[in-house]
Amino acid sequence: MSATSSAGAAGGAPITLVRGASWIVAWDEEQNRHVYRRNGDVAFAGGRLLQAGGRFAGEAADVIDGRGRMVMPGLVNVHAHSADEAMTKGLFEDVGTPALHGNQLYTYSQLLEDDPEALAPCTRVTLGGLLLSGVTTVVDLSVPYEGWIGELAASGMRVVAGPLFREARWRAHGWHRLDYEWDEAAGQRAFERALAVLDEAAADPSGRLSGILAPSQADTCSPGLLREVQGEARRRGLKVTLHAAQTMSELDEMLRRHGLGTVAWLEREGLLTPDLILGHGIYLDHHPRLRLRTAEDLGRLAAHGTGVAHCPVTFARTGMTLDSLGRYLRAGVKVGIGTDTWPYDMLEELRQAILCARITSGDVFDVSTGEAFHAATAGGADLLGRLDLGRLAPGACADLVLVDLEDPAMRPLHDPLRSLVHAAAGRAVRDVFVAGRRVVREGRLTSIDLPAAAAALEAAQRRAIARIPGRDPWGRGLEEIAPRALPMD
Ligand SMILES: [Zn+2]
């Protein structure tokens, strides 16, 4: 694309220029991969990139000094929950339910009462943290609440809204048995509500919001509903995401119900498609913890073009991870990276994705930093069907991150992505642009009052903790259920 020279405008829109960036992570269209470029310009206007590398010949309305900076594409987070996860921060990191394979999902989450006042602060804390770590696109899977779409729009982020719905609810019976309470009519109503919310997202004037169909879990939705969802997704041209193969308890249940693991069951029901993204796709039949006698699920996912949203940190906290990121990629499975929950640092998540893969495989060569970075950018964007995201190429969305190469955590500087992922993480992110708008300036959010949101969330967590004895079957308080990291003196 050639630059115009008329008073710093491209098609009338003012041009922003990062002049002389020391490093650029640019997109090589022919090779379909990121490449480093040195000492070049990055220009954008009207929310789109004009140029990434080389000398920009036009005039810019806004010029940013790129010396000592790396310009890289904004990160694409394919799986997060903004409305509730942040509420549990600091509470349950050291506990799990032994009889449910050490998971916390089914028992501990039931201890916190829904709090309407916590929802918006939770969303702000989540999206604010992600922006500060260089995320420009997030798939937000939340039970929709009044004002949710407005919060997403106000964040300044590019958000793929996934309003959750399901037909069954989990009930942990006596903290040892997982029961399912089915209410298909309620599930249908929630599905219809989700469709209305998707309409709301699509109509948002910011142009940064889009939608994804998000039936909650493979074990809480009937095949009938999932087929309805698939039809609706085709009609709307949207993707579908579904928690599947995420815990060993889920696998127990699927084997009990169908005699099949989750992925084999989805295939049998005709639900494995290229438009489907599994969150988190850990317990496939080859996983060594399961001791199943087959290893066919990876081939199934590759053959159907079904993707996986890999969120290593939250699972690693309970001693679990998929086996292994490199193995999935070599099998031809499309993988994107998500944060699911806190610490809301996508670069930290990326580091853990690499470490978990290498520990699980016992192999330093299982996945490289470049491959993992691809998954966290263009790979995730591909899953979402957005070839204009996660890459710096002319015509792509102007979603980009400026990294401070002079931050001590980045030095000594030989390979900036390695320094960023393996050492500095979110600390070195200085500026973030979404659709050409600066939403992080010199390390500070311009769109979200993060301290105010954090204070409101903390107050909500305190209220929730006070109500735990009323929700625990034995009337216990938090200190008994999940003692602090150290005893109080
Ligand atoms: Zn999730």
Residues whose N, C-alpha, C, O or C-beta is under 5 A from the ligand:
A	BS01	ZN	G279 D340
